[in-house]
């Protein structure tokens, strides 16, 4: 991403343009000038919305995306109003650019300064292209930066003729003007005039114009001449210079390309720029030495480079600046030669025998078809490289016509197959099927696009013993005799799509070696390509954007309780024919724009709020599932695009409310249904765990009606991704279960958002093995990985894995889900103590090996994380304080965790939660936490001012019952979890969770607490018991005491304890003094966690409650609906917990502004006395 910004056209030229341009009523070409369709509410220069961009953590480039169609060489003016809060980095408004030959060019922007007031800003710009990148807001290297933009106008103010006239008359055009004029002349087919602009120009501009002329000429000789000039003026050293050179010399040999380099050095008269450009080429050659080349080929390449250096110095002229630049490269070449020597010394000396004959260069050759594919060529070279690693010998790779008397190792679809008597049905194999067959001493490794690669890697793995555990950990035999058995294997993988998303799984070579083909990998064409998506998931808002359509067509979106909901948190009205038409056209456009993509997603947004209009409801009722309207809709799109795109797949989800299969509608053959296992227990096999019974029923139902059933599976804890997750033993059984139920594609969603996930490398490897072949001995694969990756520490790591898996293996009733807390029960003190002992031994075992030691330390992070998380419960109640157990002080553990995690590059400890925020929010545990008690005759509220100002315990005096959920007991009390807490932002455990609050006022019945949080928000909270009644009132105010705007949301997060969610009931006040009941019972999965979002028309009318009939008690929460944006009900059967959460609207507080939420809880006992009855 370029950091420079191009100089503006000279003021005199611009003045001339404007002076000669006739006044006109120009059209605003910006599509959403007031951002009323695409912006955010709450801050606006006019109207209700504005464009908005915010960035907390440093990122080099972030922007509001945009592209505008313009008339080439016309002048445009962009005007807007903007304001910003700039922490670090730079915030820009009106960031516009096009391209020259190498880089962003013709760029304009306005840097914003921190200001509370709207600033009017303006740019003028000219582009030689028909479109420009136009970002209303953009940040570079921003930290804690936020900006708004509104009322944007982009209009043409001068025609191309008026714009170019003063430039044509200029006697001394600037750099940018020369580049613009050159493109103007080329567009008018006047290249000679463009060439004259090189006279007197800087080298960069000369290289740019030469490249432009080379790209636009049809004369090969002229292209060669211009390419030489581009290189001579240092073009290869500029951004994208090597890419331009590759385009201009496509089809040339290395020798022909070098002739151009040498000619350029001569033409440049030995300039330093040309010498540096040649150095760029040498660096590329050196980088590629160990990529697919044998040792002999690499040595030859080094010698060629030496010769090339001498020739280049001669061409540049001894003693010139270029010669000095080139000669300085010899040190890099010497380093490369030392690396090659080390590689050669490490080669093996195994003998490999096939059909009784030892494989040797004199007797064998790897042969490929004369017209071989890129995949066959790559497979053959990689096979050759591995043969050399194992045997120390280079088996030649030849076209099959040059085999002579050698014995063939056939790679690909050679004509030799018939001569060898090997018949292969390539149509049956598809893209990925493979054949491995011996014919005497000959060997056949064949398949189609990816299959030929997989055949070679399967042979290397199964017959020769190669393993590719991670991108930086591979093994192969180096001594002994290897006898290849008779082979006759034909294999077509049962899964067409095999994917995961751990960062360590994306390396192209690792992925193709281990036969992963998902969209997240970096696999290129020569490695067989991959199965790519356009619109990976949750695409409804992209198919029919609510920011575009909701205002004018609310009927396109969900109707809930008689009201159309949008533009936020809505779904599509799936029975509206216009919605189907628009979505179909979007998919058709995507398919035309993305010809290499295979799957196109038509899938619900990642929340509930499905449409309840009469038509959608009737169709859902008839189908017995919300999957009914969805699948009818998806089928309609699939039918519409099938004829034009017969090889494309339309994908949708069976997820949460659409998981249950419909009664009658069936997916079309070009539709893939991705069934999601998000609600399941992953500590036990899906097929046999009682908690997963409904999922088993659903997959069996989808199997009966689908011919392309895919799975979106979950393999980590998303709330605690750096925590032991006991699922290694179920990975292969679950994959096998999926396949037996008709699944043809699996996506194992993992720690996509950060490095350092728990046992990420091991889990990735095990999944790859099972996805390719579900019959694989995955325990053997696990043990091989551990031995190679952790080396001498391996036995201790292996025992550690067994240790934390043991509790769930012994207890089929101990369920672990993807959001289970560390307190779920398998991470017992005995388990943690044993794990600590094992890791101490593991680290000692590899002290002398820094790389392996770091791997062991990263594997230890989950143990450390668990200790930190559980240590927050290391308190006991003594008198008027919670006193920490000295044995649970984890300050040194926190420090060591941070050091290792930073070295590894860990950025998140949960999905959507940064590690840095987590570390900053950890409470200091070295001191007692004072308890503050409020009492009346009916209630006792125990507050923890120093831990989030929370109500830690709310006790009903008459019954002695603790109404709030409390975690831990005795000396393991956890003050940071449960009770009543509040957050100052919408994110879970955002600032306000654990900060210390000052007590500014107190009496027997009330207390006032204050804190300034780390996000700059000041909180004032008053907690008050009624003087007599069992009522507690909480009034919290968020204030912005600073001088810049701050985002805020007051999120009330109480956790209440009920006897059983199987008998508990939630009640919601409705208009007209009516009440609606929701039983919380979950007969199929009584221990599961469930949720319900209540927005817009679904939001309770100022009151809601939970009733515990077993305890004959209820809690009624009254609130002001105008203060609350949404209500969120969450309940967990296993914990006996019910949360009644209130969220204020997301708000931007200006300096000095405040927002308040006030509500009350009334305890009703007996429960039958509450208003809902």
TAZI-V983984 format. One record per helix or strand of 3 or more residues. SS is the DSSP state (H for helix, E for strand). FROM is the first residue (numbers start at 1). LEN is the number of residues. If there is no record, write none. Layout:
ss={SS SS}
from={FROM FROM}
len={LEN LEN}
This chain:
ss={H E E E E E E E E E H H H H H H H H H H H H E E H E H E H H E E H E E E E E H H H H H H H E H H E H E H E H E H H H H H E E H H E H E E E E E E E E E E E E E H E E H E E E E H}
from={11 49 59 67 75 88 104 119 131 145 160 175 191 203 220 235 241 254 272 295 321 330 351 364 374 397 400 407 416 426 434 442 451 467 473 481 488 497 503 508 525 540 546 554 577 599 614 627 649 656 671 690 709 728 743 760 778 822 829 850 875 881 886 891 908 915 932 939 950 973 998 1006 1017 1031 1046 1051 1065 1074 1089 1096 1103 1113 1121 1126 1137 1147 1154 1167}
len={10 7 5 3 11 12 9 8 13 14 10 13 6 14 13 3 8 14 19 22 7 16 4 5 18 3 3 5 4 4 6 6 13 4 3 4 4 4 3 6 3 4 4 3 17 3 10 15 6 3 6 16 6 13 7 13 33 3 17 22 4 4 3 14 3 7 4 6 7 11 5 7 9 10 3 7 6 6 7 3 6 7 3 7 7 3 11 3}
